[in-house]
Amino acid sequence: MRFDGTKDYIATEDLKVAVNAAITLERPLLVKGEPGTGKTMLAIEAAKALGAPLIEWHIKSTTKAVQGLYEYDAVMRLRDSQLGDARAADISNYIKRGKLWEAFESEQRPILLIDEIDKADIEFPNDLLQELDRMEFYCYELDRTIKAKQRPIIIITSNNEKELPDAFLRRCFFHFIRFPDDETMRAIIEAHYPGVKTRLVNEALRIFYDLRKVPGLKKKPSTSELIDWLKLLLTDDIDPETLKQREPGKLIPPMAGALLKNEADVQLFERLAFLARREQRGGQ
């Protein structure tokens, strides 16, 4: 199994190497990078490219590691027992299989996405160490060991909201998705909008990268936000000259809501626009 990107997902050479190395080593691939750089999409597109079933486990702040194995609903079983339901005699009716169990019992080697692992409690990664190492776990209620029919390809994403334990990191192959350079970004745009006007892309990218360089920006616009912004520019048929000939006093680009996602950044650009207008008046 080898990953070489897809027509919809432009993977850099070092990212391809990371995915294929993790597959070869049979270790989880831990992917970090700015939000919006395609970490989650990597698993989705890798599944398409490799023809593998995709199992997605999206982590929340309340998610516990045991939920990835299974959950036993003792309350429902007790209630059914009191109501005389015949189902209560079989405990397996009250076992809800988790995403790891699902991956372990997949007939075809799956890709298991553990998305945004850093959202969970700090102990969450450590609680999965044995299961990810041995590819098995014990279900006490069924008195049965659940073993992986074949080792799934595991892709774990993190936005670096908190540090992950060293013991967990040792078991992973790590890759940091760097923010796309101009050439890679153009390839990404072409994948989303084939044949898009070169002049529009040139001006949009100039503004986009200039925005990212502004000191004090709380949230830099990401790749996904650039794609959304370009869609709006294309839908409204914005002339590239409109972007190119922006007045110094109008620093905020058209439909900037696709790029700037909080009021502090909007206010920052409004202050910059005010200073630019004052400087322009002073020079006249």
Buried (B, 14 or more C-beta within 10 A) or exposed (E): BEBEBBEEBBBBEEBBEBBBEBBEEEBBBBBBBBBBBBBBBBBBBBBBBBEBBBBBBEBEEEBBBBBBBBBBEEEBBEEBEEEEEEBBEEBEBBBEBBBBBBBBEBEEBBBBBBBBBBBBBEEBBBBBBEBBEEBEBEBEEEEEEBEBEEBBBBBBBBBEEEEBEEEBEEBBBBBBBEBBEEEBBBEBBEBBBEEBBEEBBBBBBEBBBEBBEEEEBEBBBBBBBBBBBBBBBBEEEBBBEBBEEBEEBEBBBBBBEBBBBEEEBBEBBEEBBEEBBEEEEEEE
